[in-house]
Amino acid sequence: MGDPTAAPRPERLELRAALLLVLMALLVVGSALYLLYARGAFEPTQRLVLVADDSEGVLVGMDLTFSGFPIGRVRRIELGADGSARILVDVPRKDAHWLRTSSIFTLTRGLVGNTNLRAYSGVLADPPLPAGAERKVLAGDATAEIPKLVAAARELVGNLTALSAQDSALAVALANVQSLTARASGPGGALGALFGDPKDAAKVTLLLDRTNQLLARLDGLVGRTDGVIGRADAQLLGPQGLVPDVKASVQQLQALLGDTRATLKRVDAVLEEAQGAAKNVRSATTDLDTLRAEVEASLRKVDQLVAEINRKWPFKRETELKLP
């Protein structure tokens, strides 16, 4: 039997070293393959070409995000024939359905942080984006607005400085307001501050007092006028007024005129009978005397009624009654 403490043979050492090297190589290759698999190197993809004015901030391996999730990776950046930057993005087939023909791609550069490449699909019902499609990238650079903001801030500071200067229009206006307030707080009050001269303010005050007195007198005069009008209405239109009496007198006059008209018609009839029957002249004459007496009595009544109306109605003094 051999001695266990004896040194191993050189052949066995070489074999063990070779096996160890092979194992290490297999581990390295396996790790590399796993990393490639994990990063989607063996996953089927489709190519998307994004065209931008420049590729500043864009790096190979950058993710294309959709709603915050990476759906593609930048594989290469090229310079196009027209001087534009062509960004080649590989999108896995399983995530390609998020990209549509109406999708919008943006390239934003923030003040702090990396550049972001994003995709937006507003209408998912649109047709899917075909492989190898080229789309224009909308670039947004926040740092580009800094010069404009600085210029606007500088102009604002200049305006504020000019506005707050001692000889500025605002300072003069504030001084005038302060002076006006001081004068308004003086003896003359607001009128003294408005007119400047205390005598003019006193004249205005006196004018206002006289105006108030005149208005009070006018109020009294209007009250007395209303009383006079009320009494006149009561005398003319009241139950014991002149208008009801005149109305009743007029009605009586109309009745008397109606009686007179009927009497005159009877006179006409009698005259016709007198003309037709000469033999009854005496009887007709008697009837005429009677009718004439009735007519005179009616006329006397009418005359009395007209006199009564003239006495009660003060606006018409002479009344002439003509008989037909």
C-alpha positions as CSV (number, residue, x, y, z in Angstrom):
1,M,0.0,0.0,0.0
2,G,1.2,3.5,-0.6
3,D,1.9,6.1,2.0
4,P,-1.0,8.5,2.4
5,T,1.3,11.2,3.4
6,A,3.1,10.9,0.1
7,A,2.8,13.9,-2.3
8,P,0.3,13.7,-5.1
9,R,1.5,13.0,-8.5
10,P,1.9,15.9,-11.0
11,E,-0.6,14.4,-13.4
12,R,-3.4,14.6,-10.9
13,L,-2.6,18.2,-10.0
14,E,-2.8,19.2,-13.6
15,L,-6.1,17.4,-14.0
16,R,-7.6,19.1,-11.0
17,A,-6.4,22.5,-12.2
18,A,-7.9,21.9,-15.6
19,L,-11.2,20.9,-14.2
20,L,-11.3,24.0,-12.0
21,L,-10.6,26.3,-14.9
22,V,-13.3,24.6,-17.0
23,L,-15.7,25.0,-14.1
24,M,-14.9,28.7,-13.7
25,A,-15.3,29.2,-17.5
26,L,-18.7,27.5,-17.4
27,L,-19.7,29.7,-14.5
28,V,-18.7,32.9,-16.3
29,V,-20.4,31.9,-19.5
30,G,-23.5,30.9,-17.6
31,S,-23.6,34.2,-15.7
32,A,-23.2,36.1,-18.9
33,L,-25.9,34.2,-20.6
34,Y,-28.2,34.7,-17.6
35,L,-27.5,38.4,-17.6
36,L,-28.2,38.6,-21.3
37,Y,-31.4,36.7,-20.8
38,A,-32.4,38.8,-17.9
39,R,-31.9,42.0,-19.9
40,G,-33.9,40.6,-22.8
41,A,-31.1,39.9,-25.2
42,F,-32.8,36.7,-26.4
43,E,-36.4,38.2,-26.4
44,P,-37.9,38.9,-29.8
45,T,-38.1,42.7,-30.4
46,Q,-39.1,45.2,-33.0
47,R,-37.2,48.3,-34.0
48,L,-38.4,51.8,-33.5
49,V,-36.6,54.9,-34.9
50,L,-37.0,58.2,-33.0
51,V,-35.8,61.3,-34.8
52,A,-34.7,64.3,-32.7
53,D,-32.9,67.6,-33.4
54,D,-30.0,66.5,-31.1
55,S,-29.2,63.5,-28.9
56,E,-27.8,65.5,-26.0
57,G,-28.4,63.5,-22.8
58,V,-29.4,60.3,-24.7
59,L,-27.3,57.3,-23.9
60,V,-27.2,53.7,-25.2
61,G,-29.1,51.5,-22.9
62,M,-31.6,54.3,-21.8
63,D,-35.1,53.0,-21.3
64,L,-38.2,54.1,-23.2
65,T,-40.9,54.4,-20.6
66,F,-44.7,54.2,-20.9
67,S,-46.7,55.3,-17.8
68,G,-43.5,54.9,-15.8
69,F,-42.7,51.4,-17.0
70,P,-39.8,50.6,-19.3
71,I,-41.1,49.1,-22.6
72,G,-37.9,49.6,-24.8
73,R,-34.2,50.3,-24.7
74,V,-32.0,52.5,-26.8
75,R,-29.6,50.3,-28.8
76,R,-27.8,52.8,-31.0
77,I,-27.6,56.5,-31.8
78,E,-26.9,57.6,-35.4
79,L,-26.5,60.8,-37.2
80,G,-29.0,61.1,-40.1
81,A,-28.3,62.4,-43.6
82,D,-30.2,65.6,-42.8
83,G,-28.2,66.3,-39.6
84,S,-30.8,65.0,-37.2
85,A,-30.2,62.4,-34.5
86,R,-31.7,59.0,-35.1
87,I,-32.3,57.1,-31.9
88,L,-32.8,53.3,-32.5
89,V,-35.0,51.7,-29.8
90,D,-35.7,48.0,-29.5
91,V,-39.2,47.3,-28.1
92,P,-40.1,43.8,-27.0
93,R,-42.9,42.2,-28.9
94,K,-44.9,41.6,-25.6
95,D,-44.8,45.4,-24.9
96,A,-45.2,46.6,-28.5
97,H,-49.0,46.7,-28.2
98,W,-48.8,49.8,-26.0
99,L,-47.4,51.8,-29.0
100,R,-50.0,52.9,-31.5
101,T,-49.9,54.9,-34.7
102,S,-51.1,58.0,-32.8
103,S,-48.5,57.6,-30.0
104,I,-46.4,60.7,-29.1
105,F,-42.8,60.4,-28.0
106,T,-41.1,63.1,-25.9
107,L,-37.5,63.8,-24.9
108,T,-37.3,65.9,-21.7
109,R,-34.2,67.3,-20.0
110,G,-34.7,68.4,-16.4
111,L,-32.8,70.9,-14.4
112,V,-31.8,68.1,-12.0
113,G,-31.7,64.5,-13.1
114,N,-31.2,62.5,-16.2
115,T,-32.8,62.9,-19.6
116,N,-36.1,60.9,-20.0
117,L,-37.5,59.3,-23.1
118,R,-41.3,58.8,-22.8
119,A,-44.1,57.5,-24.9
120,Y,-47.8,58.5,-24.7
121,S,-50.7,56.6,-26.3
122,G,-54.0,58.5,-25.9
123,V,-56.2,56.2,-28.0
124,L,-55.3,52.5,-27.5
125,A,-58.0,51.6,-30.1
126,D,-55.8,52.9,-32.9
127,P,-53.8,50.5,-35.1
128,P,-50.5,49.1,-33.6
129,L,-47.3,50.9,-34.5
130,P,-45.5,48.8,-37.2
131,A,-42.0,47.5,-36.9
132,G,-39.3,49.9,-38.2
133,A,-41.5,53.0,-37.9
134,E,-40.0,56.4,-37.6
135,R,-41.5,59.1,-35.3
136,K,-40.5,62.6,-34.5
137,V,-39.6,63.3,-30.9
138,L,-41.0,66.3,-29.1
139,A,-38.1,67.8,-27.1
140,G,-38.6,69.8,-23.9
141,D,-35.7,71.4,-22.2
142,A,-36.3,73.1,-18.9
143,T,-32.9,74.8,-18.9
144,A,-33.9,76.7,-22.1
145,E,-36.3,78.8,-20.1
146,I,-33.7,79.9,-17.6
147,P,-32.4,82.8,-19.7
148,K,-35.9,84.1,-20.2
149,L,-36.7,83.8,-16.5
150,V,-33.5,85.7,-15.7
151,A,-34.3,88.4,-18.2
152,A,-37.8,88.8,-16.8
153,A,-36.6,88.8,-13.2
154,R,-34.0,91.5,-14.1
155,E,-36.7,93.6,-15.8
156,L,-39.0,93.2,-12.8
157,V,-36.3,94.2,-10.4
158,G,-35.6,97.3,-12.5
159,N,-39.2,98.3,-12.5
160,L,-39.5,97.9,-8.8
161,T,-36.4,99.9,-8.3
162,A,-37.7,102.7,-10.5
163,L,-41.1,102.5,-8.8
164,S,-39.7,102.8,-5.3
165,A,-37.3,105.6,-6.0
166,Q,-37.8,108.9,-4.0
167,D,-38.6,110.9,-7.1
168,S,-40.8,108.3,-8.7
169,A,-44.4,109.0,-9.6
170,L,-45.6,106.6,-6.9
171,A,-43.7,108.5,-4.2
172,V,-45.1,111.8,-5.4
173,A,-48.6,110.4,-5.4
174,L,-48.2,109.1,-1.9
175,A,-46.9,112.4,-0.7
176,N,-49.9,114.2,-2.3
177,V,-52.3,111.7,-0.6
178,Q,-50.6,112.3,2.7
179,S,-50.9,116.0,2.3
180,L,-54.6,115.7,1.3
181,T,-55.2,113.5,4.3
182,A,-53.6,116.0,6.6
183,R,-55.7,118.8,5.2
184,A,-58.9,116.7,5.5
185,S,-58.1,116.2,9.2
186,G,-57.8,119.9,9.8
187,P,-60.5,122.4,10.8
188,G,-62.1,122.7,7.4
189,G,-62.5,119.0,7.0
190,A,-63.0,117.4,3.5
191,L,-64.4,120.6,2.1
192,G,-61.3,122.6,3.2
193,A,-59.1,119.9,1.6
194,L,-61.2,120.0,-1.6
195,F,-61.3,123.8,-2.1
196,G,-58.1,124.8,-0.4
197,D,-59.5,128.1,0.8
198,P,-61.5,128.1,4.1
199,K,-63.7,130.9,2.9
200,D,-64.8,128.9,-0.1
201,A,-65.6,126.0,2.2
202,A,-67.6,128.3,4.5
203,K,-69.6,129.6,1.4
204,V,-70.4,126.0,0.4
205,T,-71.6,125.2,3.9
206,L,-73.8,128.3,4.0
207,L,-75.2,127.4,0.6
208,L,-76.0,123.9,1.8
209,D,-77.8,125.4,4.9
210,R,-79.9,127.8,2.8
211,T,-80.7,124.9,0.4
212,N,-82.0,122.9,3.4
213,Q,-84.1,125.8,4.6
214,L,-85.5,126.2,1.1
215,L,-86.3,122.5,0.8
216,A,-88.1,122.7,4.2
217,R,-90.2,125.6,3.0
218,L,-91.0,123.8,-0.2
219,D,-92.1,120.8,1.8
220,G,-94.5,123.0,3.9
221,L,-95.8,124.7,0.7
222,V,-96.4,121.3,-0.9
223,G,-98.3,120.2,2.3
224,R,-100.5,123.2,2.2
225,T,-101.1,122.8,-1.5
226,D,-102.1,119.2,-0.9
227,G,-104.6,120.4,1.8
228,V,-106.1,123.0,-0.6
229,I,-106.4,120.4,-3.3
230,G,-108.1,118.0,-0.9
231,R,-110.6,120.6,0.3
232,A,-111.3,121.6,-3.4
233,D,-111.9,117.9,-4.3
234,A,-114.3,117.6,-1.3
235,Q,-116.2,120.7,-2.3
236,L,-116.4,119.8,-5.9
237,L,-116.6,116.0,-5.9
238,G,-117.7,115.2,-2.4
239,P,-121.2,114.0,-1.4
240,Q,-122.2,117.6,-0.5
241,G,-120.1,119.1,-3.3
242,L,-121.1,121.2,-6.3
243,V,-120.7,118.5,-9.0
244,P,-123.5,116.2,-7.7
245,D,-125.8,119.2,-7.4
246,V,-125.0,120.3,-10.9
247,K,-125.5,116.8,-12.2
248,A,-128.9,116.6,-10.5
249,S,-129.8,120.0,-12.0
250,V,-128.8,118.9,-15.4
251,Q,-130.9,115.8,-15.1
252,Q,-133.9,118.0,-14.1
253,L,-133.2,120.3,-17.1
254,Q,-133.1,117.4,-19.4
255,A,-136.4,116.2,-18.1
256,L,-138.0,119.7,-18.5
257,L,-136.6,119.9,-22.0
258,G,-138.1,116.5,-22.8
259,D,-141.5,117.8,-21.5
260,T,-141.1,121.0,-23.6
261,R,-140.2,118.9,-26.7
262,A,-143.4,116.8,-26.2
263,T,-145.5,119.9,-25.7
264,L,-144.1,121.5,-28.9
265,K,-144.9,118.3,-30.7
266,R,-148.5,118.6,-29.5
267,V,-148.6,122.2,-30.6
268,D,-147.5,121.1,-34.1
269,A,-150.2,118.5,-34.1
270,V,-152.8,121.0,-33.1
271,L,-151.7,123.5,-35.7
272,E,-152.0,120.8,-38.3
273,E,-155.5,120.1,-37.1
274,A,-156.3,123.8,-37.1
275,Q,-155.2,124.1,-40.7
276,G,-157.2,121.0,-41.8
277,A,-160.4,121.9,-40.0
278,A,-161.3,125.6,-40.2
279,K,-164.7,125.0,-38.6
280,N,-163.0,124.0,-35.3
281,V,-161.0,127.2,-35.0
282,R,-162.5,128.1,-31.7
283,S,-161.8,124.8,-30.0
284,A,-158.4,124.7,-31.6
285,T,-157.7,128.3,-30.3
286,T,-158.8,127.2,-26.8
287,D,-156.4,124.2,-27.1
288,L,-153.7,126.5,-28.3
289,D,-154.2,128.8,-25.3
290,T,-154.0,125.9,-23.0
291,L,-150.9,124.6,-24.7
292,R,-149.3,128.0,-24.8
293,A,-149.9,128.3,-21.0
294,E,-148.2,124.9,-20.5
295,V,-145.3,126.0,-22.7
296,E,-144.8,129.2,-20.8
297,A,-144.9,127.2,-17.5
298,S,-142.3,124.8,-18.9
299,L,-140.2,127.8,-20.0
300,R,-140.4,129.4,-16.6
301,K,-139.3,126.1,-15.0
302,V,-136.4,125.9,-17.4
303,D,-135.5,129.5,-16.6
304,Q,-135.5,128.9,-12.9
305,L,-133.4,125.7,-13.4
306,V,-130.8,127.6,-15.5
307,A,-130.7,130.4,-12.8
308,E,-130.1,127.7,-10.1
309,I,-127.3,126.2,-12.2
310,N,-125.7,129.6,-12.7
311,R,-125.9,130.2,-9.0
312,K,-124.2,126.9,-8.1
313,W,-121.7,126.6,-11.0
314,P,-119.1,129.4,-10.6
315,F,-117.4,128.9,-13.9
316,K,-120.2,130.0,-16.3
317,R,-122.2,133.1,-15.7
318,E,-124.3,133.6,-18.8
319,T,-126.4,130.8,-20.2
320,E,-128.7,131.3,-23.2
321,L,-131.4,128.8,-23.9
322,K,-132.9,128.8,-27.4
323,L,-136.1,127.0,-28.1
324,P,-136.6,125.4,-31.5
